[in-house]
Amino acid sequence: MKVQLDWLWQYVEWNMSKEDLCHLLTMGGLEVEADEPVDLGGGRTTEVVELNVTPNRGYCLSHLGVAREIAGFTGAAFRSPDPDPELEKAFAPAPASERLKVDNEEPQLCPRYAALVIDNVKVAPSPQWLQERLIAIGLRPINNIVDITNFVMMEYGQPLHAFDLNLLKNRRILIRRASRQEAFVALDGTQLRLDPDALVIADGEKPIALAGIMGGANSQVTKDTTTVALESAYFDPITVRQASKKYGLRSDSSYRFERGVDIEAVITAQSRAALLIRELAGGEILNGRWDIYPDPVPRQQIALRVSRTNQVLGTALEADKIFNYLKGLGLKIVKEEQKGERVLVEVPAFRPTLQREIDLIEEVARLDGYDKVPVTSPRGELSPVIDSPTRALVLEARARLCHLGYAEAVNYSFIEKEHAVNFMTAFAPGDAETIDLDNPISAELGAMRTSLLPGLLKVAVSNINKGNKSVRLFETGGIFHAPKGSQEAVQNTCIAVLTAGPHPASVWKGANAAHDFYDIKGALELLLDGLGVKAQTGPANRSFLDAGQSAAWSVSGREIAYCGKVEGKLASAMGLDTPAFALEVHVERLAEVLPGRKKFESLPKFPETYRDISILVDKPVASGAVSDLIREAGQPLLSRVDLYDQFEGKKLPEGKKSLTYALAFQSPDKTLTDEEVNPVFENIVKALGDQVGASLRDQ
């Protein structure tokens, strides 16, 4: 909203600099966004400020509204034009009722409609002062009639419209709803097909304006106009807003009606415009005004407590000061119910958003100055937030996987029924059933997921199809199943990881080397080791994994995780043509076996002693089982066991594979000698031979 300071000076005078005035308006809730002089030609300029008017302050979309605010802030006198008595004296003898008929079929959408007839007007350019007023605030002068309606709108905040009465069929104005697909051409040339949700101003046969938004090209004032019907009305803000959005028409008029205009100023603004038309266009105002206002809006009254005002604002304002603030804004104290404490305040029609006591308290804060409200720190008791073991585990696992280079994915908890069946054995018993949705979003989301892997496989397909060939993903979330014959759902929290495509550049992998089983196995082992969990490995009986490249991890006989290569045909059926490797962890089970709080252990004082051991074992023997056996047989001196080579080839006996481990021995009391390490090493060799049939491999 642009406001010309010279124009404001007609209604209120202030004794401060322009900068101080701008600061005052900003602190009062009318933020000054711009302040610049406007060139009027001939070396003359005028000062204009642009205000950011919030939706609850539609009354400030006018010069009178802003002037009233300044008067309230400064205590200066507010002068407002009073054209209504003068209009009564200006009526010509001829009755207007013989020239125009007005009807309103929609009093709910148009609670008040007023019309005047002005005859014998002469359409011409506006005088210089009027043109300069409009130019200063960014409006283009058109002719004296249209310019007057725009001037009054910017003065009062009340939109007006002038129709060429001679262009109205049957000399009639009818407020009604539009017919279905009714044609309408707006003043700006926009051609529309209206629906019954639109409110229109019509003549005897066609729409001549889209109510509250824009007039029609078929009734506009032109240089040939001699008689105008001057409209002033109050239209329902919601109806105007909806029509403006639907039909793509925005105007200064709709902007004001959407925020609510002063229903009592409808006739006052009209009187002001009619008198200006008589003065500047030589018109005669015919006797009589149509003022269709069947249900006058009662003035709202709000009780205000002084103690409550000071309590909310943290101030100690006197009652008289509070009451004077409200009076300065045009509010009226109608009754003092408790002397100096509680009063009844009547809200004027131009402030419809004032509805509660707290609204009046806000007005007091504005006028006293937001910058004067004391700053106090909020007080309250904060309770510590303690994560459940499951959530804490998920957060730690998420951080570890991110550090390992995996990206997190988030999918729906719903998947295709076929995939829910195929992945049912993730962590559900063999006789479990899927949970089908009664009203799925789509056919592809018809069942609750029984594993996180189907969602990750789909994300992998999408990434690869879009050029991201190397896929390293993880997801955390719930999986669901129903026990056989039961309607009660069982939910488990899981962590899943998926790799596919070429491995990222690494010193451990050759160029363009693909992900393999050991990548996903390593990710799972790093995750478990980082959490301090010692688990035993065994076969993973999963129908969706390759039996030759899969394994499961258990603690005390209870499975907590599995990993392996996704079965090729199943992956291809889901659109993934490259080998994929996945793992899934049962979070609740893992949380149950987490070690207690870790304690700091001092660094060892004595160095490690290293040995390598290379053995031949049968191919079915799991390397993890061998590691566990070595660790058990090497106690108490064996500190670390690392598998660093596995080999299968023609040089080895049939059915055999070679495993090579790096062993580290360490004592907390002394540096170990060969004589102390050799018996432990021989015990490891003997245990391997006795329990897994291993033999030392010749180097």
ZAVEX-438455 format. One line per field, with one value per residue (C-alpha): residue number from 1; x, y, z; residue in three letters. Coordinates in steps of 0.5 Angstrom, whole numbers, plus 500, padded with zeros to 3 digits. Example, Ala and Ser with C-alpha at 12.3 -4.5 7.8 and 13.67 -1.06 7.14 Angstrom:
<recs>
i: c(1, 2)
xx: c(525, 527)
yy: c(491, 498)
zz: c(516, 514)
aa: c(ala, ser)
</recs>
This chain:
<recs>
i: c(1, 2, 3, 4, 5, 6, 7, 8, 9, 10, 11, 12, 13, 14, 15, 16, 17, 18, 19, 20, 21, 22, 23, 24, 25, 26, 27, 28, 29, 30, 31, 32, 33, 34, 35, 36, 37, 38, 39, 40, 41, 42, 43, 44, 45, 46, 47, 48, 49, 50, 51, 52, 53, 54, 55, 56, 57, 58, 59, 60, 61, 62, 63, 64, 65, 66, 67, 68, 69, 70, 71, 72, 73, 74, 75, 76, 77, 78, 79, 80, 81, 82, 83, 84, 85, 86, 87, 88, 89, 90, 91, 92, 93, 94, 95, 96, 97, 98, 99, 100, 101, 102, 103, 104, 105, 106, 107, 108, 109, 110, 111, 112, 113, 114, 115, 116, 117, 118, 119, 120, 121, 122, 123, 124, 125, 126, 127, 128, 129, 130, 131, 132, 133, 134, 135, 136, 137, 138, 139, 140, 141, 142, 143, 144, 145, 146, 147, 148, 149, 150, 151, 152, 153, 154, 155, 156, 157, 158, 159, 160, 161, 162, 163, 164, 165, 166, 167, 168, 169, 170, 171, 172, 173, 174, 175, 176, 177, 178, 179, 180, 181, 182, 183, 184, 185, 186, 187, 188, 189, 190, 191, 192, 193, 194, 195, 196, 197, 198, 199, 200, 201, 202, 203, 204, 205, 206, 207, 208, 209, 210, 211, 212, 213, 214, 215, 216, 217, 218, 219, 220, 221, 222, 223, 224, 225, 226, 227, 228, 229, 230, 231, 232, 233, 234, 235, 236, 237, 238, 239, 240, 241, 242, 243, 244, 245, 246, 247, 248, 249, 250, 251, 252, 253, 254, 255, 256, 257, 258, 259, 260, 261, 262, 263, 264, 265, 266, 267, 268, 269, 270, 271, 272, 273, 274, 275, 276, 277, 278, 279, 280, 281, 282, 283, 284, 285, 286, 287, 288, 289, 290, 291, 292, 293, 294, 295, 296, 297, 298, 299, 300, 301, 302, 303, 304, 305, 306, 307, 308, 309, 310, 311, 312, 313, 314, 315, 316, 317, 318, 319, 320, 321, 322, 323, 324, 325, 326, 327, 328, 329, 330, 331, 332, 333, 334, 335, 336, 337, 338, 339, 340, 341, 342, 343, 344, 345, 346, 347, 348, 349, 350, 351, 352, 353, 354, 355, 356, 357, 358, 359, 360, 361, 362, 363, 364, 365, 366, 367, 368, 369, 370, 371, 372, 373, 374, 375, 376, 377, 378, 379, 380, 381, 382, 383, 384, 385, 386, 387, 388, 389, 390, 391, 392, 393, 394, 395, 396, 397, 398, 399, 400, 401, 402, 403, 404, 405, 406, 407, 408, 409, 410, 411, 412, 413, 414, 415, 416, 417, 418, 419, 420, 421, 422, 423, 424, 425, 426, 427, 428, 429, 430, 431, 432, 433, 434, 435, 436, 437, 438, 439, 440, 441, 442, 443, 444, 445, 446, 447, 448, 449, 450, 451, 452, 453, 454, 455, 456, 457, 458, 459, 460, 461, 462, 463, 464, 465, 466, 467, 468, 469, 470, 471, 472, 473, 474, 475, 476, 477, 478, 479, 480, 481, 482, 483, 484, 485, 486, 487, 488, 489, 490, 491, 492, 493, 494, 495, 496, 497, 498, 499, 500, 501, 502, 503, 504, 505, 506, 507, 508, 509, 510, 511, 512, 513, 514, 515, 516, 517, 518, 519, 520, 521, 522, 523, 524, 525, 526, 527, 528, 529, 530, 531, 532, 533, 534, 535, 536, 537, 538, 539, 540, 541, 542, 543, 544, 545, 546, 547, 548, 549, 550, 551, 552, 553, 554, 555, 556, 557, 558, 559, 560, 561, 562, 563, 564, 565, 566, 567, 568, 569, 570, 571, 572, 573, 574, 575, 576, 577, 578, 579, 580, 581, 582, 583, 584, 585, 586, 587, 588, 589, 590, 591, 592, 593, 594, 595, 596, 597, 598, 599, 600, 601, 602, 603, 604, 605, 606, 607, 608, 609, 610, 611, 612, 613, 614, 615, 616, 617, 618, 619, 620, 621, 622, 623, 624, 625, 626, 627, 628, 629, 630, 631, 632, 633, 634, 635, 636, 637, 638, 639, 640, 641, 642, 643, 644, 645, 646, 647, 648, 649, 650, 651, 652, 653, 654, 655, 656, 657, 658, 659, 660, 661, 662, 663, 664, 665, 666, 667, 668, 669, 670, 671, 672, 673, 674, 675, 676, 677, 678, 679, 680, 681, 682, 683, 684, 685, 686, 687, 688, 689, 690, 691, 692, 693, 694, 695, 696, 697, 698, 699)
xx: c(500, 503, 501, 503, 505, 502, 495, 496, 497, 490, 487, 493, 499, 505, 511, 517, 521, 520, 525, 521, 515, 517, 520, 513, 509, 514, 514, 506, 505, 505, 512, 515, 518, 520, 521, 522, 521, 516, 517, 511, 514, 516, 522, 516, 517, 513, 514, 511, 512, 510, 507, 507, 500, 498, 491, 488, 489, 485, 483, 490, 489, 487, 490, 484, 486, 493, 492, 488, 493, 498, 493, 493, 500, 502, 495, 494, 487, 484, 480, 476, 471, 464, 460, 453, 450, 453, 450, 443, 443, 446, 440, 437, 429, 429, 428, 433, 428, 425, 432, 434, 432, 436, 435, 439, 438, 444, 444, 448, 454, 452, 450, 450, 449, 448, 447, 446, 445, 449, 446, 449, 456, 462, 467, 474, 481, 482, 485, 492, 492, 487, 492, 498, 495, 494, 501, 504, 501, 503, 496, 495, 490, 484, 478, 475, 470, 474, 480, 475, 473, 480, 482, 476, 478, 485, 482, 477, 479, 472, 472, 467, 465, 461, 457, 455, 447, 445, 449, 445, 439, 432, 436, 437, 442, 441, 446, 445, 449, 452, 449, 453, 458, 455, 460, 463, 469, 472, 475, 482, 479, 479, 474, 471, 466, 463, 459, 454, 459, 461, 457, 456, 452, 448, 443, 436, 440, 447, 453, 456, 461, 464, 462, 468, 473, 472, 467, 465, 467, 460, 458, 465, 465, 467, 468, 461, 458, 453, 449, 453, 450, 455, 456, 458, 457, 460, 461, 463, 470, 471, 466, 471, 477, 475, 472, 479, 483, 479, 478, 485, 483, 486, 485, 486, 478, 479, 485, 481, 474, 478, 480, 474, 472, 468, 460, 458, 463, 459, 455, 460, 465, 459, 457, 464, 465, 458, 460, 467, 463, 459, 465, 469, 465, 459, 454, 447, 446, 439, 434, 434, 439, 438, 441, 439, 442, 437, 440, 445, 451, 451, 457, 461, 462, 469, 470, 477, 481, 487, 490, 490, 493, 499, 499, 500, 504, 509, 507, 504, 500, 495, 488, 487, 493, 490, 483, 486, 490, 484, 480, 485, 484, 477, 474, 469, 468, 461, 461, 466, 464, 469, 472, 479, 479, 474, 471, 466, 469, 465, 469, 468, 465, 472, 476, 472, 478, 477, 473, 477, 480, 487, 486, 485, 491, 495, 492, 495, 502, 502, 500, 505, 510, 513, 520, 517, 515, 520, 524, 524, 527, 522, 522, 520, 522, 526, 525, 531, 530, 532, 532, 529, 534, 531, 531, 538, 541, 537, 541, 548, 547, 545, 551, 555, 552, 553, 560, 561, 559, 551, 546, 539, 533, 525, 520, 512, 511, 506, 509, 506, 503, 507, 513, 511, 510, 517, 520, 516, 521, 526, 524, 517, 516, 514, 507, 506, 501, 501, 497, 493, 490, 483, 483, 490, 493, 494, 495, 502, 502, 497, 500, 504, 512, 515, 522, 525, 529, 523, 523, 531, 531, 526, 530, 536, 533, 531, 538, 541, 536, 537, 545, 547, 550, 554, 548, 550, 543, 540, 533, 531, 523, 518, 516, 510, 506, 501, 501, 497, 490, 491, 488, 493, 499, 506, 511, 519, 524, 529, 535, 537, 543, 543, 549, 549, 553, 561, 564, 567, 574, 578, 585, 582, 578, 580, 578, 570, 570, 563, 560, 560, 558, 564, 562, 556, 558, 564, 559, 555, 561, 563, 556, 556, 563, 562, 556, 561, 556, 559, 555, 556, 555, 551, 547, 541, 535, 532, 528, 530, 538, 543, 544, 551, 553, 549, 550, 546, 549, 546, 547, 545, 541, 537, 538, 539, 542, 543, 546, 547, 546, 539, 537, 538, 531, 527, 532, 531, 523, 523, 527, 534, 539, 546, 548, 545, 547, 543, 543, 538, 538, 533, 533, 529, 533, 540, 538, 537, 544, 548, 553, 553, 556, 563, 568, 575, 581, 588, 592, 597, 604, 607, 607, 603, 607, 604, 603, 600, 596, 594, 590, 586, 579, 573, 569, 563, 566, 565, 571, 567, 566, 574, 575, 571, 575, 581, 579, 577, 583, 588, 586, 588, 594, 590, 588, 586, 584, 583, 582, 586, 586, 581, 583, 580, 583, 586, 592, 589, 586, 579, 573, 578, 579, 585, 584, 589, 589, 593, 594, 596, 598, 599, 600, 598, 604, 610, 613, 611, 617, 617, 617, 610, 607, 609, 604, 598, 599, 600, 594, 590, 593, 590, 583, 583, 585, 580, 574, 574, 579, 584, 591, 596, 598, 605, 607)
yy: c(500, 507, 513, 520, 524, 531, 527, 524, 531, 533, 529, 529, 533, 531, 534, 530, 528, 523, 518, 518, 518, 511, 509, 510, 506, 500, 500, 500, 494, 498, 496, 501, 497, 503, 511, 515, 521, 521, 526, 530, 534, 541, 540, 538, 532, 529, 524, 517, 511, 504, 500, 492, 492, 485, 482, 483, 491, 492, 498, 501, 500, 507, 514, 515, 509, 510, 518, 515, 510, 516, 520, 514, 514, 521, 524, 529, 531, 527, 530, 526, 529, 529, 529, 526, 532, 536, 530, 531, 539, 537, 532, 535, 535, 529, 523, 517, 512, 514, 512, 506, 500, 496, 489, 484, 477, 475, 479, 474, 475, 482, 485, 492, 495, 503, 506, 513, 516, 522, 525, 530, 529, 531, 526, 529, 529, 530, 536, 536, 535, 529, 526, 528, 524, 518, 518, 519, 512, 509, 509, 511, 517, 515, 520, 524, 519, 513, 517, 520, 513, 511, 517, 515, 508, 510, 515, 511, 504, 503, 500, 504, 503, 507, 504, 508, 508, 508, 501, 498, 493, 496, 501, 495, 493, 486, 483, 475, 469, 467, 462, 456, 458, 465, 469, 475, 480, 484, 491, 489, 484, 478, 473, 468, 463, 464, 459, 459, 460, 467, 473, 478, 485, 484, 489, 486, 481, 480, 481, 488, 486, 481, 483, 486, 484, 488, 491, 489, 492, 492, 498, 502, 509, 512, 519, 519, 517, 522, 519, 514, 509, 510, 503, 502, 496, 491, 484, 477, 477, 469, 470, 475, 471, 465, 468, 472, 466, 461, 466, 469, 476, 481, 488, 494, 493, 485, 486, 491, 487, 480, 483, 486, 494, 498, 497, 503, 507, 504, 511, 516, 514, 514, 521, 523, 521, 523, 530, 530, 528, 534, 538, 536, 533, 538, 532, 533, 528, 525, 525, 519, 513, 506, 503, 496, 494, 489, 486, 492, 489, 490, 494, 489, 490, 487, 487, 489, 489, 493, 488, 483, 488, 489, 482, 480, 486, 485, 493, 497, 502, 506, 505, 512, 511, 505, 508, 514, 509, 506, 512, 515, 509, 510, 505, 508, 506, 505, 503, 503, 496, 497, 503, 504, 496, 493, 497, 495, 497, 498, 496, 501, 498, 499, 494, 487, 483, 486, 480, 478, 482, 480, 483, 490, 488, 488, 495, 498, 494, 497, 504, 504, 501, 494, 497, 499, 492, 489, 483, 477, 470, 465, 460, 453, 446, 442, 435, 431, 427, 419, 415, 408, 403, 401, 409, 410, 404, 406, 413, 410, 405, 411, 415, 409, 407, 414, 414, 408, 412, 409, 414, 413, 412, 413, 409, 407, 402, 399, 394, 390, 384, 379, 382, 382, 374, 373, 377, 374, 370, 376, 375, 372, 365, 360, 360, 368, 372, 378, 384, 387, 394, 395, 401, 402, 408, 404, 396, 397, 399, 393, 390, 392, 391, 384, 387, 393, 390, 391, 398, 399, 394, 399, 405, 402, 400, 408, 410, 406, 408, 415, 414, 413, 406, 405, 404, 404, 405, 403, 404, 404, 403, 398, 391, 387, 381, 377, 370, 365, 365, 372, 379, 382, 385, 384, 390, 390, 395, 393, 396, 394, 395, 394, 395, 394, 396, 398, 399, 406, 408, 404, 402, 395, 394, 394, 399, 398, 392, 390, 390, 383, 379, 381, 388, 387, 382, 387, 392, 388, 386, 393, 395, 389, 390, 398, 396, 391, 385, 378, 374, 367, 366, 360, 359, 364, 360, 366, 364, 371, 370, 366, 360, 359, 367, 368, 368, 369, 372, 369, 371, 365, 361, 367, 370, 378, 379, 376, 378, 375, 376, 377, 371, 373, 371, 375, 381, 381, 381, 387, 390, 390, 386, 387, 383, 386, 384, 386, 385, 386, 387, 386, 392, 390, 383, 387, 392, 386, 383, 390, 390, 394, 401, 401, 403, 406, 401, 404, 403, 396, 397, 392, 390, 385, 379, 377, 370, 368, 361, 358, 352, 348, 346, 343, 348, 348, 350, 357, 362, 365, 359, 358, 365, 363, 357, 360, 366, 360, 356, 362, 364, 368, 371, 371, 379, 379, 374, 377, 373, 377, 371, 366, 362, 356, 354, 348, 348, 346, 339, 338, 340, 344, 352, 356, 361, 365, 369, 374, 373, 378, 375, 380, 380, 386, 384, 383, 382, 375, 371, 365, 360, 363, 364, 357, 353, 357, 357, 349, 349, 353, 348, 342, 345, 346, 339, 336, 340, 342, 337, 343, 342, 347, 349, 348, 355)
zz: c(500, 498, 502, 500, 506, 503, 502, 509, 512, 510, 515, 521, 522, 526, 529, 527, 521, 516, 519, 526, 523, 519, 525, 529, 523, 523, 531, 531, 526, 519, 517, 512, 506, 502, 502, 496, 493, 487, 481, 479, 473, 473, 478, 484, 488, 493, 499, 498, 503, 502, 508, 509, 511, 514, 513, 519, 518, 512, 515, 513, 506, 505, 507, 512, 516, 516, 518, 524, 526, 526, 530, 535, 536, 537, 540, 534, 532, 526, 521, 517, 511, 513, 506, 508, 510, 504, 499, 502, 500, 493, 491, 484, 484, 479, 483, 481, 482, 475, 472, 475, 479, 484, 487, 491, 490, 495, 501, 505, 499, 499, 506, 503, 496, 495, 488, 486, 479, 477, 470, 465, 467, 462, 461, 461, 463, 471, 474, 475, 483, 482, 477, 481, 487, 483, 480, 486, 489, 482, 479, 472, 471, 466, 466, 471, 473, 474, 477, 482, 484, 485, 489, 494, 494, 496, 501, 504, 503, 500, 492, 488, 481, 476, 470, 464, 466, 458, 457, 462, 459, 462, 466, 472, 477, 480, 485, 483, 482, 475, 471, 469, 463, 463, 459, 462, 459, 464, 463, 462, 456, 460, 457, 462, 463, 470, 474, 480, 485, 482, 485, 479, 478, 472, 468, 465, 461, 462, 468, 468, 473, 477, 484, 488, 483, 476, 472, 465, 458, 456, 461, 462, 462, 456, 453, 450, 457, 460, 466, 471, 476, 482, 486, 493, 497, 502, 499, 503, 503, 502, 496, 493, 495, 492, 485, 485, 485, 481, 475, 476, 476, 482, 483, 488, 489, 491, 495, 500, 499, 501, 508, 509, 508, 513, 512, 515, 510, 504, 503, 506, 501, 496, 498, 497, 490, 488, 490, 487, 480, 481, 482, 477, 471, 472, 474, 477, 483, 482, 488, 492, 494, 494, 500, 501, 508, 510, 516, 520, 523, 530, 534, 538, 545, 548, 556, 557, 564, 566, 570, 565, 560, 564, 566, 559, 557, 563, 564, 569, 565, 568, 567, 564, 559, 557, 555, 552, 547, 545, 544, 540, 535, 534, 539, 544, 552, 553, 560, 566, 570, 575, 576, 574, 572, 567, 562, 556, 549, 543, 536, 530, 524, 520, 525, 524, 526, 534, 537, 544, 550, 547, 541, 545, 549, 542, 540, 547, 546, 539, 541, 548, 543, 542, 544, 551, 552, 558, 555, 560, 559, 559, 565, 565, 567, 562, 563, 560, 554, 554, 548, 549, 547, 541, 538, 541, 537, 531, 531, 533, 527, 522, 524, 523, 516, 514, 516, 512, 505, 505, 504, 507, 504, 506, 503, 504, 509, 504, 498, 493, 496, 492, 495, 502, 500, 497, 503, 509, 512, 513, 521, 521, 523, 517, 518, 519, 514, 510, 513, 507, 507, 506, 502, 499, 496, 489, 487, 488, 495, 498, 503, 509, 508, 511, 510, 508, 502, 497, 498, 497, 491, 488, 490, 487, 480, 480, 482, 476, 471, 472, 472, 479, 477, 484, 489, 497, 501, 508, 511, 518, 520, 522, 518, 519, 520, 523, 526, 523, 524, 528, 526, 531, 527, 530, 528, 529, 528, 523, 519, 512, 507, 500, 495, 488, 482, 481, 488, 489, 488, 493, 494, 496, 489, 482, 477, 476, 481, 483, 490, 492, 498, 503, 502, 505, 510, 512, 513, 518, 522, 522, 525, 530, 532, 533, 538, 542, 540, 539, 535, 532, 524, 521, 515, 513, 511, 506, 500, 497, 498, 494, 499, 497, 499, 505, 512, 519, 526, 532, 540, 545, 539, 537, 530, 530, 523, 516, 510, 503, 495, 493, 489, 481, 479, 484, 483, 475, 476, 480, 475, 477, 473, 476, 482, 489, 496, 502, 510, 515, 523, 528, 532, 538, 539, 538, 543, 548, 547, 547, 552, 558, 559, 556, 560, 559, 558, 559, 553, 553, 556, 552, 545, 541, 538, 531, 528, 521, 520, 513, 514, 509, 511, 507, 503, 507, 513, 515, 516, 522, 525, 524, 527, 533, 534, 534, 539, 544, 543, 544, 550, 555, 550, 544, 543, 535, 530, 523, 516, 511, 505, 502, 496, 492, 486, 482, 486, 492, 494, 491, 496, 500, 501, 504, 510, 512, 519, 522, 530, 535, 542, 548, 555, 560, 565, 560, 553, 550, 548, 543, 548, 551, 545, 541, 546, 545, 537, 538, 542, 536, 531, 535, 536, 529, 527, 532, 531, 523, 520, 518, 517, 516, 509, 506, 505)
aa: c(met, lys, val, gln, leu, asp, trp, leu, trp, gln, tyr, val, glu, trp, asn, met, ser, lys, glu, asp, leu, cys, his, leu, leu, thr, met, gly, gly, leu, glu, val, glu, ala, asp, glu, pro, val, asp, leu, gly, gly, gly, arg, thr, thr, glu, val, val, glu, leu, asn, val, thr, pro, asn, arg, gly, tyr, cys, leu, ser, his, leu, gly, val, ala, arg, glu, ile, ala, gly, phe, thr, gly, ala, ala, phe, arg, ser, pro, asp, pro, asp, pro, glu, leu, glu, lys, ala, phe, ala, pro, ala, pro, ala, ser, glu, arg, leu, lys, val, asp, asn, glu, glu, pro, gln, leu, cys, pro, arg, tyr, ala, ala, leu, val, ile, asp, asn, val, lys, val, ala, pro, ser, pro, gln, trp, leu, gln, glu, arg, leu, ile, ala, ile, gly, leu, arg, pro, ile, asn, asn, ile, val, asp, ile, thr, asn, phe, val, met, met, glu, tyr, gly, gln, pro, leu, his, ala, phe, asp, leu, asn, leu, leu, lys, asn, arg, arg, ile, leu, ile, arg, arg, ala, ser, arg, gln, glu, ala, phe, val, ala, leu, asp, gly, thr, gln, leu, arg, leu, asp, pro, asp, ala, leu, val, ile, ala, asp, gly, glu, lys, pro, ile, ala, leu, ala, gly, ile, met, gly, gly, ala, asn, ser, gln, val, thr, lys, asp, thr, thr, thr, val, ala, leu, glu, ser, ala, tyr, phe, asp, pro, ile, thr, val, arg, gln, ala, ser, lys, lys, tyr, gly, leu, arg, ser, asp, ser, ser, tyr, arg, phe, glu, arg, gly, val, asp, ile, glu, ala, val, ile, thr, ala, gln, ser, arg, ala, ala, leu, leu, ile, arg, glu, leu, ala, gly, gly, glu, ile, leu, asn, gly, arg, trp, asp, ile, tyr, pro, asp, pro, val, pro, arg, gln, gln, ile, ala, leu, arg, val, ser, arg, thr, asn, gln, val, leu, gly, thr, ala, leu, glu, ala, asp, lys, ile, phe, asn, tyr, leu, lys, gly, leu, gly, leu, lys, ile, val, lys, glu, glu, gln, lys, gly, glu, arg, val, leu, val, glu, val, pro, ala, phe, arg, pro, thr, leu, gln, arg, glu, ile, asp, leu, ile, glu, glu, val, ala, arg, leu, asp, gly, tyr, asp, lys, val, pro, val, thr, ser, pro, arg, gly, glu, leu, ser, pro, val, ile, asp, ser, pro, thr, arg, ala, leu, val, leu, glu, ala, arg, ala, arg, leu, cys, his, leu, gly, tyr, ala, glu, ala, val, asn, tyr, ser, phe, ile, glu, lys, glu, his, ala, val, asn, phe, met, thr, ala, phe, ala, pro, gly, asp, ala, glu, thr, ile, asp, leu, asp, asn, pro, ile, ser, ala, glu, leu, gly, ala, met, arg, thr, ser, leu, leu, pro, gly, leu, leu, lys, val, ala, val, ser, asn, ile, asn, lys, gly, asn, lys, ser, val, arg, leu, phe, glu, thr, gly, gly, ile, phe, his, ala, pro, lys, gly, ser, gln, glu, ala, val, gln, asn, thr, cys, ile, ala, val, leu, thr, ala, gly, pro, his, pro, ala, ser, val, trp, lys, gly, ala, asn, ala, ala, his, asp, phe, tyr, asp, ile, lys, gly, ala, leu, glu, leu, leu, leu, asp, gly, leu, gly, val, lys, ala, gln, thr, gly, pro, ala, asn, arg, ser, phe, leu, asp, ala, gly, gln, ser, ala, ala, trp, ser, val, ser, gly, arg, glu, ile, ala, tyr, cys, gly, lys, val, glu, gly, lys, leu, ala, ser, ala, met, gly, leu, asp, thr, pro, ala, phe, ala, leu, glu, val, his, val, glu, arg, leu, ala, glu, val, leu, pro, gly, arg, lys, lys, phe, glu, ser, leu, pro, lys, phe, pro, glu, thr, tyr, arg, asp, ile, ser, ile, leu, val, asp, lys, pro, val, ala, ser, gly, ala, val, ser, asp, leu, ile, arg, glu, ala, gly, gln, pro, leu, leu, ser, arg, val, asp, leu, tyr, asp, gln, phe, glu, gly, lys, lys, leu, pro, glu, gly, lys, lys, ser, leu, thr, tyr, ala, leu, ala, phe, gln, ser, pro, asp, lys, thr, leu, thr, asp, glu, glu, val, asn, pro, val, phe, glu, asn, ile, val, lys, ala, leu, gly, asp, gln, val, gly, ala, ser, leu, arg, asp, gln)
</recs>
